[in-house]
């Protein structure tokens, strides 16, 4: 997926989950943060960021914060980007090579990101964006997620009813060592992920090529579920 009208800025602070103050060409601008997670290790005062100029007169904020330069590693932090990237990846064939793809599909008490069919096989894919990285190790989540745990339970149920089910972790950066669940931030989700795997849910993680104006799924990342 690609972005248009990308410009560079310097992050100053984040008054709330949705807004950041960024220095752009010498002036301070309030911009929209497209990720409501904590992202504390990314949004550090003085760090270089890339923004999309939406050029919309009807918006309160003209710019969206898209990408962060974390010590030379570009990290896309747009929470909408993983689903868009997976959709493109699936349509191009991906590893699943599905015959049919439907986004935002309701099953039980959850709405999964994708429903797919491949021959007689039918299944669901739930996408999770990963921006948390420490010395090459990436993890999810960066904050407790009851919704994420609910999705895992629904995926386990889907497997028991004959569907294929998959959690797809989109690592929104390149050059990482491996993925693992974040036990420190959310033990319930992490243990739920292990249970899901043991009951037949597939766990995939892929890194992404990231530039200031693009994010595209590239290579599979090793998944380590237990410390």
Phi and psi in degrees as GROMACS dihedral restraints (atoms count N, CA, C in turn):
[ dihedral_restraints ]
;  ai    aj    ak    al  type     phi  dphi    fc
    3     4     5     6     1  -126.7    20    10
    4     5     6     7     1   157.6    20    10
    6     7     8     9     1  -118.3    20    10
    7     8     9    10     1   154.1    20    10
    9    10    11    12     1  -112.1    20    10
   10    11    12    13     1   160.6    20    10
   12    13    14    15     1    56.4    20    10
   13    14    15    16     1    50.6    20    10
   15    16    17    18     1   -86.7    20    10
   16    17    18    19     1   133.3    20    10
   18    19    20    21     1  -131.1    20    10
   19    20    21    22     1   163.8    20    10
   21    22    23    24     1  -102.1    20    10
   22    23    24    25     1   148.4    20    10
   24    25    26    27     1  -150.0    20    10
   25    26    27    28     1   179.1    20    10
   27    28    29    30     1  -120.6    20    10
   28    29    30    31     1   122.5    20    10
   30    31    32    33     1   -69.1    20    10
   31    32    33    34     1   134.7    20    10
   33    34    35    36     1  -108.1    20    10
   34    35    36    37     1   -56.1    20    10
   36    37    38    39     1  -164.7    20    10
   37    38    39    40     1   173.6    20    10
   39    40    41    42     1  -131.7    20    10
   40    41    42    43     1    94.7    20    10
   42    43    44    45     1   -61.0    20    10
   43    44    45    46     1   -33.7    20    10
   45    46    47    48     1  -152.8    20    10
   46    47    48    49     1  -177.0    20    10
   48    49    50    51     1   -61.6    20    10
   49    50    51    52     1   -29.0    20    10
   51    52    53    54     1  -100.3    20    10
   52    53    54    55     1   -13.8    20    10
   54    55    56    57     1  -127.0    20    10
   55    56    57    58     1   140.4    20    10
   57    58    59    60     1  -129.4    20    10
   58    59    60    61     1   154.7    20    10
   60    61    62    63     1  -106.1    20    10
   61    62    63    64     1   126.7    20    10
   63    64    65    66     1  -131.0    20    10
   64    65    66    67     1   140.8    20    10
   66    67    68    69     1   -87.1    20    10
   67    68    69    70     1   117.2    20    10
   69    70    71    72     1  -124.1    20    10
   70    71    72    73     1   113.6    20    10
   72    73    74    75     1    50.8    20    10
   73    74    75    76     1    43.6    20    10
   75    76    77    78     1    85.1    20    10
   76    77    78    79     1    -2.6    20    10
   78    79    80    81     1  -119.3    20    10
   79    80    81    82     1   147.6    20    10
   81    82    83    84     1   -87.2    20    10
   82    83    84    85     1   127.1    20    10
   84    85    86    87     1  -123.5    20    10
   85    86    87    88     1   142.2    20    10
   87    88    89    90     1   -88.7    20    10
   88    89    90    91     1   124.5    20    10
   90    91    92    93     1  -123.8    20    10
   91    92    93    94     1   160.1    20    10
   93    94    95    96     1   -84.7    20    10
   94    95    96    97     1   130.4    20    10
   96    97    98    99     1   -94.8    20    10
   97    98    99   100     1   116.8    20    10
   99   100   101   102     1   -88.1    20    10
  100   101   102   103     1    37.9    20    10
  102   103   104   105     1  -159.7    20    10
  103   104   105   106     1   116.6    20    10
  105   106   107   108     1   -89.0    20    10
  106   107   108   109     1     1.9    20    10
  108   109   110   111     1   -67.6    20    10
  109   110   111   112     1   174.6    20    10
  111   112   113   114     1   -66.3    20    10
  112   113   114   115     1   -50.8    20    10
  114   115   116   117     1    51.6    20    10
  115   116   117   118     1    33.2    20    10
  117   118   119   120     1   -66.2    20    10
  118   119   120   121     1   -31.2    20    10
  120   121   122   123     1   -78.7    20    10
  121   122   123   124     1    -9.6    20    10
  123   124   125   126     1  -101.0    20    10
  124   125   126   127     1   -48.8    20    10
  126   127   128   129     1   -88.3    20    10
  127   128   129   130     1    80.0    20    10
  129   130   131   132     1  -107.4    20    10
  130   131   132   133     1   130.8    20    10
  132   133   134   135     1   -51.6    20    10
  133   134   135   136     1   130.4    20    10
  135   136   137   138     1    96.5    20    10
  136   137   138   139     1    -8.3    20    10
  138   139   140   141     1   -77.6    20    10
  139   140   141   142     1   148.5    20    10
  141   142   143   144     1   -78.3    20    10
  142   143   144   145     1   132.2    20    10
  144   145   146   147     1  -130.4    20    10
  145   146   147   148     1   161.0    20    10
  147   148   149   150     1  -121.3    20    10
  148   149   150   151     1   137.2    20    10
  150   151   152   153     1  -127.6    20    10
  151   152   153   154     1   152.2    20    10
  153   154   155   156     1  -100.5    20    10
  154   155   156   157     1   125.4    20    10
  156   157   158   159     1   -82.3    20    10
  157   158   159   160     1   107.2    20    10
  159   160   161   162     1   -79.3    20    10
  160   161   162   163     1   -14.8    20    10
  162   163   164   165     1    50.6    20    10
  163   164   165   166     1    39.9    20    10
  165   166   167   168     1  -112.2    20    10
  166   167   168   169     1   120.1    20    10
  168   169   170   171     1   -72.4    20    10
  169   170   171   172     1   -12.5    20    10
  171   172   173   174     1   -92.1    20    10
  172   173   174   175     1    -2.9    20    10
  174   175   176   177     1   -94.6    20    10
  175   176   177   178     1   147.7    20    10
  177   178   179   180     1   -73.6    20    10
  178   179   180   181     1   -32.1    20    10
  180   181   182   183     1  -115.8    20    10
  181   182   183   184     1   130.1    20    10
  183   184   185   186     1   -79.8    20    10
  184   185   186   187     1   -27.8    20    10
  186   187   188   189     1  -115.8    20    10
  187   188   189   190     1   148.5    20    10
  189   190   191   192     1  -110.7    20    10
  190   191   192   193     1   132.9    20    10
  192   193   194   195     1   -80.8    20    10
  193   194   195   196     1   120.6    20    10
  195   196   197   198     1  -109.9    20    10
  196   197   198   199     1   -50.8    20    10
  198   199   200   201     1  -135.1    20    10
  199   200   201   202     1   146.8    20    10
  201   202   203   204     1  -120.3    20    10
  202   203   204   205     1   140.0    20    10
  204   205   206   207     1   -95.7    20    10
  205   206   207   208     1    97.6    20    10
  207   208   209   210     1   -95.4    20    10
  208   209   210   211     1    90.0    20    10
  210   211   212   213     1    60.1    20    10
  211   212   213   214     1    37.1    20    10
  213   214   215   216     1    93.6    20    10
  214   215   216   217     1    -9.9    20    10
  216   217   218   219     1  -100.6    20    10
  217   218   219   220     1   119.7    20    10
  219   220   221   222     1   -79.8    20    10
  220   221   222   223     1   126.5    20    10
  222   223   224   225     1  -121.5    20    10
  223   224   225   226     1   118.0    20    10
  225   226   227   228     1   -78.3    20    10
  226   227   228   229     1   128.3    20    10
  228   229   230   231     1  -120.6    20    10
  229   230   231   232     1    23.0    20    10
  231   232   233   234     1   -78.7    20    10
  232   233   234   235     1   114.0    20    10
  234   235   236   237     1   -69.3    20    10
  235   236   237   238     1   -15.4    20    10
  237   238   239   240     1   -87.8    20    10
  238   239   240   241     1   -16.2    20    10
  240   241   242   243     1   -64.9    20    10
  241   242   243   244     1   -41.0    20    10
  243   244   245   246     1   -56.6    20    10
  244   245   246   247     1   -45.7    20    10
  246   247   248   249     1   -63.5    20    10
  247   248   249   250     1   -41.2    20    10
  249   250   251   252     1   -64.7    20    10
  250   251   252   253     1   -40.8    20    10
  252   253   254   255     1   -67.0    20    10
  253   254   255   256     1   -40.7    20    10
  255   256   257   258     1   -66.1    20    10
  256   257   258   259     1   -40.1    20    10
  258   259   260   261     1   -59.1    20    10
  259   260   261   262     1   -46.0    20    10
  261   262   263   264     1   -62.9    20    10
  262   263   264   265     1   -42.6    20    10
  264   265   266   267     1   -62.3    20    10
  265   266   267   268     1   -43.4    20    10
  267   268   269   270     1   -66.4    20    10
  268   269   270   271     1   -41.6    20    10
  270   271   272   273     1   -65.9    20    10
  271   272   273   274     1   -27.1    20    10
  273   274   275   276     1   -82.8    20    10
  274   275   276   277     1    -5.5    20    10
  276   277   278   279     1   120.4    20    10
  277   278   279   280     1   -49.9    20    10
  279   280   281   282     1    54.0    20    10
  280   281   282   283     1  -160.3    20    10
  282   283   284   285     1   -84.2    20    10
  283   284   285   286     1   -22.4    20    10
  285   286   287   288     1   -86.2    20    10
  286   287   288   289     1   -30.7    20    10
  288   289   290   291     1    48.0    20    10
  289   290   291   292     1    58.4    20    10
  291   292   293   294     1   -73.8    20    10
  292   293   294   295     1   155.3    20    10
  294   295   296   297     1   -85.9    20    10
  295   296   297   298     1   -28.8    20    10
  297   298   299   300     1  -141.4    20    10
  298   299   300   301     1   138.2    20    10
  300   301   302   303     1  -132.9    20    10
  301   302   303   304     1   130.4    20    10
  303   304   305   306     1  -128.8    20    10
  304   305   306   307     1   122.7    20    10
  306   307   308   309     1   -80.5    20    10
  307   308   309   310     1   160.0    20    10
  309   310   311   312     1    50.4    20    10
  310   311   312   313     1    67.2    20    10
  312   313   314   315     1  -109.1    20    10
  313   314   315   316     1   126.8    20    10
  315   316   317   318     1   -86.8    20    10
  316   317   318   319     1   131.2    20    10
  318   319   320   321     1  -142.1    20    10
  319   320   321   322     1   126.4    20    10
  321   322   323   324     1    60.2    20    10
  322   323   324   325     1  -128.6    20    10
  324   325   326   327     1   -99.2    20    10
  325   326   327   328     1    12.5    20    10
  327   328   329   330     1  -126.6    20    10
  328   329   330   331     1   157.5    20    10
  330   331   332   333     1  -115.5    20    10
  331   332   333   334     1   111.1    20    10
  333   334   335   336     1   -86.3    20    10
  334   335   336   337     1   157.5    20    10
  336   337   338   339     1   -67.0    20    10
  337   338   339   340     1   -37.7    20    10
  339   340   341   342     1  -144.3    20    10
  340   341   342   343     1   142.8    20    10
  342   343   344   345     1  -112.4    20    10
  343   344   345   346     1   139.4    20    10
  345   346   347   348     1  -137.8    20    10
  346   347   348   349     1   157.2    20    10
  348   349   350   351     1  -131.1    20    10
  349   350   351   352     1   139.3    20    10
  351   352   353   354     1  -141.3    20    10
  352   353   354   355     1   100.7    20    10
  354   355   356   357     1    63.0    20    10
  355   356   357   358     1  -125.3    20    10
  357   358   359   360     1   -85.9    20    10
  358   359   360   361     1   -10.4    20    10
  360   361   362   363     1   -77.9    20    10
  361   362   363   364     1   135.1    20    10
  363   364   365   366     1  -129.4    20    10
  364   365   366   367     1   141.8    20    10
  366   367   368   369     1  -165.0    20    10
  367   368   369   370     1   179.0    20    10
  369   370   371   372     1  -127.1    20    10
  370   371   372   373     1   146.7    20    10
  372   373   374   375     1  -126.7    20    10
  373   374   375   376     1   124.5    20    10
  375   376   377   378     1  -108.6    20    10
  376   377   378   379     1   124.8    20    10
  378   379   380   381     1  -100.2    20    10
  379   380   381   382     1   135.7    20    10
  381   382   383   384     1  -129.2    20    10
  382   383   384   385     1   125.7    20    10
  384   385   386   387     1   -82.9    20    10
  385   386   387   388     1   138.4    20    10
  387   388   389   390     1  -119.6    20    10
  388   389   390   391     1   117.9    20    10
  390   391   392   393     1  -121.2    20    10
  391   392   393   394     1    -8.7    20    10
  393   394   395   396     1   -84.0    20    10
  394   395   396   397     1   121.5    20    10
  396   397   398   399     1  -140.8    20    10
  397   398   399   400     1   138.7    20    10
  399   400   401   402     1  -142.2    20    10
  400   401   402   403     1   110.5    20    10
  402   403   404   405     1    53.0    20    10
  403   404   405   406     1    41.6    20    10
  405   406   407   408     1    89.1    20    10
  406   407   408   409     1    -9.4    20    10
  408   409   410   411     1   -96.0    20    10
  409   410   411   412     1   124.4    20    10
  411   412   413   414     1  -106.2    20    10
  412   413   414   415     1   148.7    20    10
  414   415   416   417     1  -148.6    20    10
  415   416   417   418     1   163.6    20    10
  417   418   419   420     1  -146.7    20    10
  418   419   420   421     1   141.4    20    10
  420   421   422   423     1   -93.5    20    10
  421   422   423   424     1   173.1    20    10
  423   424   425   426     1   -93.9    20    10
  424   425   426   427     1    -1.9    20    10
  426   427   428   429     1  -156.4    20    10
  427   428   429   430     1   153.1    20    10
  429   430   431   432     1   -53.9    20    10
  430   431   432   433     1   139.9    20    10
  432   433   434   435     1  -134.2    20    10
  433   434   435   436     1    98.3    20    10
  435   436   437   438     1   -66.3    20    10
  436   437   438   439     1   -35.8    20    10
  438   439   440   441     1   -63.2    20    10
  439   440   441   442     1   -40.7    20    10
  441   442   443   444     1   -63.3    20    10
  442   443   444   445     1   -40.1    20    10
  444   445   446   447     1   -66.2    20    10
  445   446   447   448     1   -39.0    20    10
  447   448   449   450     1   -61.1    20    10
  448   449   450   451     1   -42.0    20    10
  450   451   452   453     1   -60.1    20    10
  451   452   453   454     1   -41.5    20    10
  453   454   455   456     1   -61.3    20    10
  454   455   456   457     1   -43.1    20    10
  456   457   458   459     1   -64.4    20    10
  457   458   459   460     1   -39.3    20    10
  459   460   461   462     1   -67.9    20    10
  460   461   462   463     1   -36.2    20    10
  462   463   464   465     1   -66.5    20    10
  463   464   465   466     1   -39.4    20    10
  465   466   467   468     1   -59.8    20    10
  466   467   468   469     1   -43.0    20    10
  468   469   470   471     1   -62.6    20    10
  469   470   471   472     1   -41.4    20    10
  471   472   473   474     1   -61.3    20    10
  472   473   474   475     1   -41.8    20    10
  474   475   476   477     1   -61.1    20    10
  475   476   477   478     1   -42.0    20    10
  477   478   479   480     1   -64.5    20    10
  478   479   480   481     1   -20.0    20    10
  480   481   482   483     1  -101.1    20    10
  481   482   483   484     1    11.1    20    10
  483   484   485   486     1    99.2    20    10
  484   485   486   487     1    -0.4    20    10
  486   487   488   489     1   -84.2    20    10
  487   488   489   490     1   157.7    20    10
  489   490   491   492     1   -85.9    20    10
  490   491   492   493     1   140.9    20    10
  492   493   494   495     1  -136.9    20    10
  493   494   495   496     1   142.2    20    10
  495   496   497   498     1  -144.9    20    10
  496   497   498   499     1   135.9    20    10
  498   499   500   501     1  -101.9    20    10
  499   500   501   502     1   123.7    20    10
  501   502   503   504     1  -112.8    20    10
  502   503   504   505     1   107.0    20    10
  504   505   506   507     1   -89.4    20    10
  505   506   507   508     1   115.0    20    10
  507   508   509   510     1   -94.8    20    10
  508   509   510   511     1   107.8    20    10
  510   511   512   513     1   -81.9    20    10
  511   512   513   514     1   111.7    20    10
  513   514   515   516     1   -84.5    20    10
  514   515   516   517     1    46.5    20    10
  516   517   518   519     1  -166.7    20    10
  517   518   519   520     1   176.9    20    10
  519   520   521   522     1  -118.9    20    10
  520   521   522   523     1   167.6    20    10
  522   523   524   525     1    60.7    20    10
  523   524   525   526     1    62.5    20    10
  525   526   527   528     1  -119.0    20    10
  526   527   528   529     1   160.5    20    10
  528   529   530   531     1   -85.8    20    10
  529   530   531   532     1   -54.0    20    10
  531   532   533   534     1  -164.6    20    10
  532   533   534   535     1   168.0    20    10
  534   535   536   537     1  -108.5    20    10
  535   536   537   538     1   143.8    20    10
  537   538   539   540     1  -149.0    20    10
  538   539   540   541     1   152.4    20    10
  540   541   542   543     1   -66.2    20    10
  541   542   543   544     1   151.7    20    10
  543   544   545   546     1   -92.4    20    10
  544   545   546   547     1    88.0    20    10
  546   547   548   549     1   -63.4    20    10
  547   548   549   550     1   -35.6    20    10
  549   550   551   552     1   -66.1    20    10
  550   551   552   553     1   -39.4    20    10
  552   553   554   555     1   -86.3    20    10
  553   554   555   556     1   -30.5    20    10
  555   556   557   558     1  -156.0    20    10
  556   557   558   559     1    87.4    20    10
  558   559   560   561     1   -66.1    20    10
  559   560   561   562     1   -36.8    20    10
  561   562   563   564     1   -62.5    20    10
  562   563   564   565     1   -46.2    20    10
  564   565   566   567     1   -65.1    20    10
  565   566   567   568     1   -41.9    20    10
  567   568   569   570     1   -62.8    20    10
  568   569   570   571     1   -44.6    20    10
  570   571   572   573     1   -69.1    20    10
  571   572   573   574     1   -33.8    20    10
  573   574   575   576     1   -64.6    20    10
  574   575   576   577     1   -35.2    20    10
  576   577   578   579     1   -66.5    20    10
  577   578   579   580     1   -40.1    20    10
  579   580   581   582     1   -64.0    20    10
  580   581   582   583     1   -44.4    20    10
  582   583   584   585     1   -61.3    20    10
  583   584   585   586     1   -41.7    20    10
  585   586   587   588     1   -60.9    20    10
  586   587   588   589     1   -44.1    20    10
  588   589   590   591     1   -61.6    20    10
  589   590   591   592     1   -43.8    20    10
  591   592   593   594     1   -66.1    20    10
  592   593   594   595     1   -23.5    20    10
  594   595   596   597     1  -101.6    20    10
  595   596   597   598     1    14.0    20    10
  597   598   599   600     1   105.3    20    10
  598   599   600   601     1     0.1    20    10
  600   601   602   603     1   -77.6    20    10
  601   602   603   604     1   130.7    20    10
  603   604   605   606     1   -79.1    20    10
  604   605   606   607     1   138.3    20    10
  606   607   608   609     1  -116.8    20    10
  607   608   609   610     1   115.3    20    10
  609   610   611   612     1  -119.5    20    10
  610   611   612   613     1   146.5    20    10
  612   613   614   615     1  -138.3    20    10
  613   614   615   616     1   133.0    20    10
  615   616   617   618     1  -132.4    20    10
  616   617   618   619     1   141.3    20    10
  618   619   620   621     1   -86.4    20    10
  619   620   621   622     1   177.9    20    10
  621   622   623   624     1  -135.8    20    10
  622   623   624   625     1   143.8    20    10
  624   625   626   627     1   -72.5    20    10
  625   626   627   628     1   127.9    20    10
  627   628   629   630     1  -128.8    20    10
  628   629   630   631     1   128.7    20    10
  630   631   632   633     1  -127.7    20    10
  631   632   633   634     1   171.6    20    10
  633   634   635   636     1   -55.9    20    10
  634   635   636   637     1   -26.5    20    10
  636   637   638   639     1  -118.5    20    10
  637   638   639   640     1    13.3    20    10
  639   640   641   642     1  -156.0    20    10
  640   641   642   643     1   149.8    20    10
  642   643   644   645     1  -143.4    20    10
  643   644   645   646     1   127.7    20    10
  645   646   647   648     1  -142.2    20    10
  646   647   648   649     1   133.5    20    10
  648   649   650   651     1   -64.5    20    10
  649   650   651   652     1   135.9    20    10
  651   652   653   654     1  -125.4    20    10
  652   653   654   655     1   -80.8    20    10
  654   655   656   657     1  -116.4    20    10
  655   656   657   658     1   148.5    20    10
  657   658   659   660     1   -68.7    20    10
  658   659   660   661     1   140.8    20    10
  660   661   662   663     1  -111.6    20    10
  661   662   663   664     1   135.8    20    10
  663   664   665   666     1   -62.4    20    10
  664   665   666   667     1   136.8    20    10
  666   667   668   669     1  -109.0    20    10
  667   668   669   670     1   124.8    20    10
  669   670   671   672     1  -118.1    20    10
  670   671   672   673     1   112.5    20    10
  672   673   674   675     1   -88.3    20    10
  673   674   675   676     1   -26.4    20    10
  675   676   677   678     1  -116.2    20    10
  676   677   678   679     1   141.5    20    10
